[in-house]
Amino acid sequence: MYKISVNIPDEVLYDTKMSKKEANEFVKKAVALMLYKNKVSMGYCASIAEMCKEDFINFLSENGVSIFTFESEDEYIEEMNNA
């Protein structure tokens, strides 16, 4: 696994009232969210965020990201009719 570090000024932690641990978790989740939006698999993204898949799905939902993708409105309607 490749490790990336990010320098965050102490003032940002102070302003956001985040601990270093909270900031670390926030960055991991933010990166995982952006990677998922760019078509990286849910499993990899959940791993990056250090979450189980179920928690990552909830995290996506909380951030307005659906795990369902449809090519057209007709495909969506067909899927809903089959549910």
C-alpha positions in Angstrom: 0.0 0.0 0.0 1.2 3.5 -0.9 1.3 6.0 2.0 0.7 9.7 1.3 1.1 12.4 4.0 -0.5 15.8 4.0 0.7 18.8 5.9 -2.1 20.6 7.7 -1.4 23.8 9.5 -2.0 23.7 13.3 -4.3 26.7 12.8 -6.7 24.6 10.7 -6.9 22.0 13.5 -7.5 24.9 15.9 -10.1 26.6 13.8 -12.0 23.3 13.1 -11.6 22.1 16.7 -10.3 18.8 15.3 -7.8 16.6 17.0 -5.0 15.2 15.0 -6.7 11.8 15.0 -10.0 13.4 13.8 -8.2 15.2 11.0 -6.5 12.0 9.9 -9.8 10.2 9.8 -11.4 13.2 8.0 -8.7 13.2 5.3 -8.9 9.4 4.8 -12.7 9.6 4.3 -12.4 12.6 2.0 -9.9 10.9 -0.2 -12.0 7.7 -0.2 -15.1 9.7 -1.2 -13.4 11.4 -4.1 -11.8 8.2 -5.3 -15.2 6.5 -5.2 -16.7 9.3 -7.3 -13.9 8.7 -9.8 -14.9 5.0 -10.2 -12.5 3.3 -7.7 -14.2 0.2 -6.2 -16.2 0.5 -3.1 -14.0 -2.2 -1.4 -10.8 -0.2 -2.0 -12.4 3.0 -0.9 -13.9 1.5 2.3 -10.4 0.2 3.0 -8.8 3.6 2.5 -11.4 5.1 4.8 -10.8 2.3 7.3 -14.5 1.4 7.4 -16.4 -1.7 6.7 -18.5 -1.6 3.4 -21.7 -1.1 5.3 -20.4 2.0 7.1 -18.9 3.3 3.9 -22.2 3.0 2.1 -23.8 5.0 4.9 -21.0 7.5 4.7 -21.6 7.8 0.9 -25.3 8.4 1.6 -24.6 11.0 4.2 -22.6 12.8 1.5 -25.2 12.6 -1.2 -23.5 9.9 -3.2 -25.6 7.0 -4.4 -24.2 3.5 -4.9 -26.6 2.9 -7.7 -25.8 4.2 -11.2 -28.2 4.0 -14.1 -27.4 4.9 -17.7 -30.8 6.4 -18.3 -34.1 7.2 -16.6 -35.7 4.2 -18.4 -33.1 1.9 -16.9 -33.9 3.4 -13.4 -37.7 2.9 -13.9 -37.2 -0.6 -15.1 -35.1 -1.5 -12.1 -37.7 0.1 -9.8 -40.5 -1.9 -11.5 -38.5 -5.1 -10.9 -37.8 -4.4 -7.2 
